[in-house]
Amino acid sequence: MNWYLDVLKKYAVFSGRARRQEFWMFFLFNAIAAIILMIVDSLLGTYPLLYGIYALGVLIPGLAVTVRRLHDTGRSGWWILIDLVPLVGAIILIVFLATEGEQHQNAHGPNPKLAPAY
């Protein structure tokens, strides 16, 4: 849960790097929350009200952590736009996001694995 909250604390921080664990844990908790809200919305008969509000609320942090994750692999955040290419773009982006980050400091900052734990 801390990984999810840490991403929300960095709401619109597009600079720096994000570890794979930070990105994928945010993705997991985000998916769980979205599914729960869809179910609650359906039960209340308000679909997509609650889910839509939540999706808009986490749109910017989701983009920010994705850009930081791309930075960790040594790529520009603009690579997120490859997702606009039907089918192939999404597969390429998933491969980029699942790739291990660069072990050394790159243009986007120091290796987040070597950063002290708080």
PyRosetta script that sets phi, psi and omega in degrees:
from pyrosetta import init, pose_from_sequence

init()
pose = pose_from_sequence("MNWYLDVLKKYAVFSGRARRQEFWMFFLFNAIAAIILMIVDSLLGTYPLLYGIYALGVLIPGLAVTVRRLHDTGRSGWWILIDLVPLVGAIILIVFLATEGEQHQNAHGPNPKLAPAY")
pose.set_psi(1, -30.2)
pose.set_omega(1, 179.9)
pose.set_phi(2, -64.3)
pose.set_psi(2, -33.9)
pose.set_omega(2, 179.0)
pose.set_phi(3, -62.8)
pose.set_psi(3, -39.8)
pose.set_omega(3, 179.9)
pose.set_phi(4, -64.8)
pose.set_psi(4, -46.9)
pose.set_omega(4, -178.9)
pose.set_phi(5, -67.0)
pose.set_psi(5, -35.7)
pose.set_omega(5, 178.1)
pose.set_phi(6, -63.0)
pose.set_psi(6, -38.6)
pose.set_omega(6, 177.8)
pose.set_phi(7, -66.3)
pose.set_psi(7, -40.8)
pose.set_omega(7, 179.3)
pose.set_phi(8, -66.7)
pose.set_psi(8, -31.9)
pose.set_omega(8, 176.9)
pose.set_phi(9, -66.2)
pose.set_psi(9, -31.8)
pose.set_omega(9, 177.0)
pose.set_phi(10, -95.4)
pose.set_psi(10, 49.5)
pose.set_omega(10, -168.6)
pose.set_phi(11, -43.5)
pose.set_psi(11, -52.3)
pose.set_omega(11, -176.0)
pose.set_phi(12, -126.8)
pose.set_psi(12, 36.4)
pose.set_omega(12, 179.1)
pose.set_phi(13, -91.6)
pose.set_psi(13, 106.7)
pose.set_omega(13, -178.1)
pose.set_phi(14, -99.4)
pose.set_psi(14, -2.6)
pose.set_omega(14, 179.6)
pose.set_phi(15, -100.1)
pose.set_psi(15, 158.6)
pose.set_omega(15, -179.9)
pose.set_phi(16, 95.3)
pose.set_psi(16, -165.5)
pose.set_omega(16, -174.9)
pose.set_phi(17, -130.0)
pose.set_psi(17, 152.1)
pose.set_omega(17, 177.8)
pose.set_phi(18, -129.1)
pose.set_psi(18, 133.6)
pose.set_omega(18, 178.1)
pose.set_phi(19, -68.6)
pose.set_psi(19, 161.7)
pose.set_omega(19, 176.2)
pose.set_phi(20, -59.0)
pose.set_psi(20, -43.0)
pose.set_omega(20, -177.8)
pose.set_phi(21, -61.0)
pose.set_psi(21, -42.4)
pose.set_omega(21, 178.8)
pose.set_phi(22, -60.3)
pose.set_psi(22, -46.9)
pose.set_omega(22, -178.5)
pose.set_phi(23, -64.9)
pose.set_psi(23, -51.4)
pose.set_omega(23, -173.8)
pose.set_phi(24, -71.0)
pose.set_psi(24, -31.5)
pose.set_omega(24, 175.9)
pose.set_phi(25, -69.5)
pose.set_psi(25, -38.7)
pose.set_omega(25, 174.5)
pose.set_phi(26, -61.9)
pose.set_psi(26, -44.4)
pose.set_omega(26, 179.1)
pose.set_phi(27, -58.8)
pose.set_psi(27, -45.0)
pose.set_omega(27, -179.2)
pose.set_phi(28, -63.3)
pose.set_psi(28, -52.4)
pose.set_omega(28, -179.2)
pose.set_phi(29, -64.6)
pose.set_psi(29, -34.8)
pose.set_omega(29, 177.5)
pose.set_phi(30, -64.5)
pose.set_psi(30, -43.5)
pose.set_omega(30, 179.0)
pose.set_phi(31, -64.9)
pose.set_psi(31, -42.3)
pose.set_omega(31, 178.7)
pose.set_phi(32, -62.4)
pose.set_psi(32, -46.9)
pose.set_omega(32, 179.6)
pose.set_phi(33, -61.8)
pose.set_psi(33, -40.6)
pose.set_omega(33, -179.8)
pose.set_phi(34, -64.6)
pose.set_psi(34, -42.6)
pose.set_omega(34, 179.4)
pose.set_phi(35, -64.3)
pose.set_psi(35, -44.0)
pose.set_omega(35, 178.6)
pose.set_phi(36, -61.2)
pose.set_psi(36, -44.3)
pose.set_omega(36, 179.8)
pose.set_phi(37, -66.3)
pose.set_psi(37, -34.2)
pose.set_omega(37, 176.1)
pose.set_phi(38, -64.7)
pose.set_psi(38, -41.2)
pose.set_omega(38, 179.3)
pose.set_phi(39, -65.7)
pose.set_psi(39, -46.4)
pose.set_omega(39, 179.1)
pose.set_phi(40, -62.2)
pose.set_psi(40, -43.1)
pose.set_omega(40, 177.6)
pose.set_phi(41, -59.3)
pose.set_psi(41, -42.6)
pose.set_omega(41, 179.8)
pose.set_phi(42, -65.8)
pose.set_psi(42, -40.9)
pose.set_omega(42, 179.6)
pose.set_phi(43, -66.2)
pose.set_psi(43, -36.3)
pose.set_omega(43, 179.6)
pose.set_phi(44, -82.7)
pose.set_psi(44, -13.8)
pose.set_omega(44, -178.2)
pose.set_phi(45, 76.1)
pose.set_psi(45, 23.4)
pose.set_omega(45, -178.4)
pose.set_phi(46, -110.9)
pose.set_psi(46, 10.6)
pose.set_omega(46, -176.3)
pose.set_phi(47, -57.8)
pose.set_psi(47, 131.2)
pose.set_omega(47, 7.7)
pose.set_phi(48, -106.4)
pose.set_psi(48, 35.9)
pose.set_omega(48, -174.8)
pose.set_phi(49, -61.1)
pose.set_psi(49, -63.1)
pose.set_omega(49, -177.4)
pose.set_phi(50, -63.5)
pose.set_psi(50, -43.9)
pose.set_omega(50, 179.1)
pose.set_phi(51, -62.3)
pose.set_psi(51, -41.8)
pose.set_omega(51, 180.0)
pose.set_phi(52, -63.4)
pose.set_psi(52, -42.1)
pose.set_omega(52, 177.8)
pose.set_phi(53, -63.2)
pose.set_psi(53, -44.4)
pose.set_omega(53, 179.2)
pose.set_phi(54, -63.4)
pose.set_psi(54, -45.9)
pose.set_omega(54, -178.2)
pose.set_phi(55, -60.6)
pose.set_psi(55, -41.1)
pose.set_omega(55, 177.3)
pose.set_phi(56, -66.9)
pose.set_psi(56, -36.3)
pose.set_omega(56, -179.5)
pose.set_phi(57, -66.8)
pose.set_psi(57, -33.4)
pose.set_omega(57, -177.2)
pose.set_phi(58, -102.9)
pose.set_psi(58, 6.4)
pose.set_omega(58, -179.9)
pose.set_phi(59, -62.4)
pose.set_psi(59, -51.4)
pose.set_omega(59, -177.5)
pose.set_phi(60, -67.2)
pose.set_psi(60, -45.7)
pose.set_omega(60, 176.6)
pose.set_phi(61, -62.3)
pose.set_psi(61, -33.9)
pose.set_omega(61, 177.9)
pose.set_phi(62, -65.1)
pose.set_psi(62, -43.6)
pose.set_omega(62, 176.5)
pose.set_phi(63, -64.5)
pose.set_psi(63, -41.6)
pose.set_omega(63, -178.2)
pose.set_phi(64, -63.6)
pose.set_psi(64, -45.6)
pose.set_omega(64, -179.4)
pose.set_phi(65, -68.9)
pose.set_psi(65, -31.0)
pose.set_omega(65, 176.7)
pose.set_phi(66, -68.0)
pose.set_psi(66, -42.4)
pose.set_omega(66, 177.5)
pose.set_phi(67, -63.9)
pose.set_psi(67, -43.9)
pose.set_omega(67, 178.5)
pose.set_phi(68, -63.3)
pose.set_psi(68, -35.0)
pose.set_omega(68, 177.7)
pose.set_phi(69, -66.5)
pose.set_psi(69, -41.4)
pose.set_omega(69, 176.4)
pose.set_phi(70, -63.5)
pose.set_psi(70, -37.9)
pose.set_omega(70, 176.6)
pose.set_phi(71, -60.4)
pose.set_psi(71, -37.8)
pose.set_omega(71, -179.0)
pose.set_phi(72, -63.7)
pose.set_psi(72, -29.3)
pose.set_omega(72, 178.9)
pose.set_phi(73, -89.3)
pose.set_psi(73, 4.6)
pose.set_omega(73, 177.6)
pose.set_phi(74, 85.7)
pose.set_psi(74, 13.5)
pose.set_omega(74, -178.9)
pose.set_phi(75, -106.1)
pose.set_psi(75, 157.9)
pose.set_omega(75, 175.3)
pose.set_phi(76, -72.5)
pose.set_psi(76, 152.0)
pose.set_omega(76, 176.4)
pose.set_phi(77, -64.5)
pose.set_psi(77, -19.6)
pose.set_omega(77, 179.4)
pose.set_phi(78, -65.6)
pose.set_psi(78, -16.3)
pose.set_omega(78, 177.3)
pose.set_phi(79, -63.1)
pose.set_psi(79, -15.1)
pose.set_omega(79, 177.5)
pose.set_phi(80, -61.0)
pose.set_psi(80, -26.1)
pose.set_omega(80, -179.0)
pose.set_phi(81, -70.8)
pose.set_psi(81, -13.1)
pose.set_omega(81, 177.7)
pose.set_phi(82, -64.8)
pose.set_psi(82, -18.9)
pose.set_omega(82, 177.4)
pose.set_phi(83, -64.6)
pose.set_psi(83, -17.0)
pose.set_omega(83, 179.1)
pose.set_phi(84, -74.4)
pose.set_psi(84, -17.1)
pose.set_omega(84, 176.8)
pose.set_phi(85, -77.1)
pose.set_psi(85, 122.4)
pose.set_omega(85, -176.1)
pose.set_phi(86, -57.1)
pose.set_psi(86, 136.7)
pose.set_omega(86, 176.2)
pose.set_phi(87, 59.8)
pose.set_psi(87, -63.1)
pose.set_omega(87, -175.8)
pose.set_phi(88, -64.8)
pose.set_psi(88, -39.0)
pose.set_omega(88, -178.9)
pose.set_phi(89, -61.1)
pose.set_psi(89, -43.1)
pose.set_omega(89, 179.5)
pose.set_phi(90, -64.7)
pose.set_psi(90, -39.9)
pose.set_omega(90, 179.1)
pose.set_phi(91, -64.7)
pose.set_psi(91, -44.6)
pose.set_omega(91, 179.1)
pose.set_phi(92, -62.7)
pose.set_psi(92, -43.5)
pose.set_omega(92, -179.7)
pose.set_phi(93, -63.0)
pose.set_psi(93, -41.4)
pose.set_omega(93, 177.9)
pose.set_phi(94, -62.1)
pose.set_psi(94, -40.8)
pose.set_omega(94, 177.8)
pose.set_phi(95, -62.5)
pose.set_psi(95, -44.3)
pose.set_omega(95, 178.4)
pose.set_phi(96, -60.7)
pose.set_psi(96, -43.2)
pose.set_omega(96, -177.4)
pose.set_phi(97, -70.8)
pose.set_psi(97, -26.4)
pose.set_omega(97, -179.0)
pose.set_phi(98, -90.7)
pose.set_psi(98, -10.2)
pose.set_omega(98, -179.5)
pose.set_phi(99, -72.1)
pose.set_psi(99, 142.7)
pose.set_omega(99, 177.4)
pose.set_phi(100, -63.9)
pose.set_psi(100, 143.0)
pose.set_omega(100, 179.7)
pose.set_phi(101, -71.0)
pose.set_psi(101, 165.1)
pose.set_omega(101, 177.7)
pose.set_phi(102, -67.2)
pose.set_psi(102, 137.1)
pose.set_omega(102, -175.4)
pose.set_phi(103, -74.7)
pose.set_psi(103, -23.0)
pose.set_omega(103, -177.2)
pose.set_phi(104, -107.7)
pose.set_psi(104, 171.7)
pose.set_omega(104, 176.9)
pose.set_phi(105, -64.4)
pose.set_psi(105, 138.1)
pose.set_omega(105, 175.9)
pose.set_phi(106, -122.0)
pose.set_psi(106, -169.2)
pose.set_omega(106, -176.7)
pose.set_phi(107, -63.2)
pose.set_psi(107, -16.0)
pose.set_omega(107, -175.9)
pose.set_phi(108, -102.1)
pose.set_psi(108, -0.3)
pose.set_omega(108, 176.3)
pose.set_phi(109, 132.7)
pose.set_psi(109, -177.4)
pose.set_omega(109, -179.2)
pose.set_phi(110, -74.4)
pose.set_psi(110, 163.1)
pose.set_omega(110, 178.0)
pose.set_phi(111, -62.2)
pose.set_psi(111, 120.8)
pose.set_omega(111, -178.2)
pose.set_phi(112, -67.8)
pose.set_psi(112, -18.5)
pose.set_omega(112, 177.4)
pose.set_phi(113, -69.8)
pose.set_psi(113, -26.9)
pose.set_omega(113, -177.9)
pose.set_phi(114, -90.2)
pose.set_psi(114, -5.8)
pose.set_omega(114, 179.7)
pose.set_phi(115, -69.9)
pose.set_psi(115, 144.4)
pose.set_omega(115, -179.7)
pose.set_phi(116, -65.1)
pose.set_psi(116, 143.3)
pose.set_omega(116, 178.5)
pose.set_phi(117, -79.1)
pose.set_psi(117, 141.6)
pose.set_omega(117, 179.8)
pose.set_phi(118, -105.9)
pose.dump_pdb("model.pdb")
